[in-house]
Amino acid sequence: MVSRLLELFIASEEDSNAKLVIVKGKGRAFCAGGDVVAVVRDTTEGNWKLGAHFYWNEYILNYMMATYSKTQVSILDGIVMGSGAGASIHGRFRVATENSVFAMPETALGIFPDVGASYFLSRLPGFFGEYVGLTGARLDGAEMLACGLATHFVPTMRLPSLEAALFKVNTSDPAVVSAIIDEFSQQPHLKDKSTYHRLDIIDKCFSSRTVEEILSALEREAINEVDDWIPSTIQSLKKASPMSLKISLRSIREGRLKGVRQCLVQDYRICCHVLRSEVSKDFFEGCRAILLDKDQNPKWEPSKLELISDDMVDRYFSKVEYDEWEDLKLPARPNLPASAIAKL
Amino acid sequence: MESSSSSSTDRITWRASVLTRHLNEPSSSSSPRPLESSICMQFSPPELSEKFDFDVIEMRKLMDGHNFQDRDWLFGLMIQSKLFCPKDSGGKVFVSPDYNQSMEQQREMTMKRIAYMLDRGVFQGWLTGRGVETEMQKFAFFEVIGIYDHSLAVKLGVHFFLWGGAIQFFGTKRHHVKWLKDTENYSIKGCFAMSELGHGSNVRGIETITTYDSATGEFVINTPCESAQKYWIGGAAKLNINGSNQGVHAFIAQIRDADGNICPNIRIADCGHKIGLNGVDNGRIWFDNVRVPRENLLNSVADVSPDGQYMSAIKDPDQRFAAFLAPLTSGRVTIAVSAIYSSKISLAIALRYSLTRRAFSVSPNEPEVLLLDYPSHQRRLLPLLAKTSNLIGLGLEVAHIVEFLNETSCCSEIFLSYLCYRYAMSFAANYLKRIYVKRTPEANKTIHVVSSSFKATFTWHNMRTLQECREACGGQGLKTENRVGHMKGEYDVQSTFEGDNNVLMQQVSKALLGEYIASQRRKKPFKGLGLEHMNDPCPVIPATLTSSTLRSRQFQTDIFCLRERDLLNRFAAEVSQHQAQGERKEYAFILSYQLAEDLGRAFSERAIFQAFIESEVTLSSGPEKSMLSLLRSMYALITLEEDASFLRYGYLSTDNASSVRKEVTKLCGELRPHALSLVSSFGIPDAFLSPIAFNWIEANSWSSVQH
């Protein structure tokens, strides 16, 4: 799937007849994520490099989208999770609908928000990105538009006419494309219970220096709050893999100072360490508990945040010590937008 | 002739095509048309063309030295908050204060930013924490804050390092308990009132008078004349509490009440608008019979008993005075470091710009030449880069100084607790006093000399770098949003505060002379301040200098040591000659100012060079290490070229001097391909650079104008 998409993207970039690319899902999801089970199977059969190869291609696809010279319009009429986010958010336009459900649920699976999420999550307002990345919170279309994950909100029933209009104009000019989507757009209302109304508390707590401090900040806030939003946020953090939380926070924090390119290179490093289970096997345990056995009861190891040293986290960000291993090599791109360049 | 005529034909064709394009523009269209990129100059990110031969992240770690994640966290806190004025330009977000605001607004914003960071625990442990780890984290945060805005750093420096430091160093337990926690969480705001209108660097000359009234057990503080008004007091215009230092004594006096009203018998005025640092409220203070309780004397070094008896464990007033300058020392360390970060920002911006901006073609049909491909441009910027990179060693040096400071403060702490029970535990106290008198002044001297010389050298280097970078950016360097030019005003003060640079450098030479005389008198080898090389035989410089000799660590070390050694000998001889002619020692010293300046410079540069070598040898072979040795050679040779002493006193022959010059040009060429990776290693996040460091065409396009 990833390789096929990559091929199509490369081909359409070279094809002068192709002006813009519309990416949409079939059925009730845009894309609910990568085939983690297959990766786990390959890796447990002793071949972590097969899994690494899969992610290598996926990250190249993410990079192609982030630096694409034509205009990508992703229609997010359904579930957008994990790899699905990677295949859309890096593109130019993201159209949300009333059916959109966005989430980066990786920490509950024992992994981390990859596919360059450290780039786009870290650029959401305030510390909303930390909140979304660590808790795996689900966002609806209105919230996606409000925080900037989506660029437009179009009701589902208008999608066919939107596609027809885009097809008709057949241009790469982003200003023109944007104007057309605008014609079909609507300003959705945030629900009363939307977490986006909680930005103040989110900023206050999720700006803390460490995961532990984020948790204690939330616990302090819980004393003054009556509703169940804070307790459920605390709950989702406590259910997640402690190692995943630590890696994810560091990745988002570092990603904030990096370009897409460096974020993806970093994701690939972390990903290889995860597959090689050098420090923790949480990925495999998470997949067992959530996707295979479905007992919903993963036994994380290390089991507590305080059992994880800085050195253990450092490992995930270092080069992999394996003979043939190399850092992710991203292709040279003719069109390098500002977002793709950062030095740190 | 042939080629020139054909190229002039080409030029005509080109002009004609430009004119045709103009003529063919439909003149009726009133809305501006998007410019065609094919006919215009296009921005090409330097990352596309430049190569990265070494690991930038590893190099950054070496340069920043410590607390990387803490730094990144604080950078992120700033970037994500509206208080730090994020601004979109050319597809990137930059944060920088709005310097177009009025002085009052800028000050208000400084306080808001402090409140934001306070709320998020940035200052936790800055005064109540203990240990090297806390100390290093504080340094890291302080550096990051300075990268954003000098006013913000200075405002915090006054509150934490001067006021807080005074309580820590001069105060005893009762002051610590009462003030430190409240200072750390900003329940009270402090300033440090030492400088006066009539006296700045000469602290001993200050005129404010404090008398003790044993009838009431109070000190009475007075400003006897206009020249005694406290001047430049950071935070004074707004704040509540103030430590005043008379002679060698510091007192705590409240200058504002909890509501911010000025206390009775205090007069306060603003220092007015300045060339920079307008986010800091510098004020002036007059005291009119201000009464403070006896306990408000910061009594770590000397105390006054209720009946008015003066007591001090340190009999020598010079040493007592030195003990009082300890908080200023930590200030000098932070100034020196922040000067380096300022240079890094400007160099990163100017170099990135010169890797994307072109000017003039060598021949008419060729593309214009990239600024950094001009050897002259390389010569302007790359040595500065080498010098700045060379200050890598500072990371280590600062760590040493911090250790010293900790030692001193621990030592004085133990000493102090004994001082309190002085009479009761006289034996123990006497024992400790001896240790204190023996050890602390030594540590103090090293700290004082090294921090003074580094503070002066780095801040001078910074101002030079800023000016060079400003010019290298051309007109763009004049825009405040591009930081480089503006920073000149912001950082100029560094050569004056916490000790005028020239005065500091004279003190360095004086200290070196002291070592020299002491060693001669006692017939003992030199020990400390890195002067041990004076005990070895005088190094010999080869008659002809080949390229490989010039780049060898041995030669570079030798010539740096030779210069220092010879200048110290000459300086000592000249001063004693003046003395032999009947001049007093102090005046003899003043007369020999030229040699004193040369010597001060020789000492600093040798110390920096050695610090550099120390960090170079810790690396195992690899691309980072080769890069460091290239930079080390650049630093050494550019020093040889720039200091006239080498020719004046004949350490270099004129032939050798010209070999040095040729080698510098070669080194520039060798460093050129690495320029981008070198500035990338500075670890300044993009958001803290400026639009000309990135896509400056897009940043200046019509569509970016607020319509």
Chai-1 contact restraints between the chains, C-beta under 6 A:
chainA,res_idxA,chainB,res_idxB,connection_type,confidence,min_distance_angstrom,max_distance_angstrom,comment,restraint_id
A,G126,B,Q80,contact,1.0,0.0,6.0,A-B,restraint_1
A,S207,B,R120,contact,1.0,0.0,6.0,A-B,restraint_2
A,R209,B,W73,contact,1.0,0.0,6.0,A-B,restraint_3
A,R253,B,D72,contact,1.0,0.0,6.0,A-B,restraint_4
A,R253,B,G76,contact,1.0,0.0,6.0,A-B,restraint_5
A,E254,B,D72,contact,1.0,0.0,6.0,A-B,restraint_6
A,R256,B,G76,contact,1.0,0.0,6.0,A-B,restraint_7
A,L257,B,D72,contact,1.0,0.0,6.0,A-B,restraint_8
A,L257,B,P685,contact,1.0,0.0,6.0,A-B,restraint_9
A,L336,B,P45,contact,1.0,0.0,6.0,A-B,restraint_10
A,A338,B,G91,contact,1.0,0.0,6.0,A-B,restraint_11
A,A338,B,K92,contact,1.0,0.0,6.0,A-B,restraint_12
A,A338,B,N695,contact,1.0,0.0,6.0,A-B,restraint_13
A,I341,B,P45,contact,1.0,0.0,6.0,A-B,restraint_14
A,I341,B,E47,contact,1.0,0.0,6.0,A-B,restraint_15
A,A342,B,D686,contact,1.0,0.0,6.0,A-B,restraint_16
A,K343,B,S680,contact,1.0,0.0,6.0,A-B,restraint_17
A,L344,B,P685,contact,1.0,0.0,6.0,A-B,restraint_18
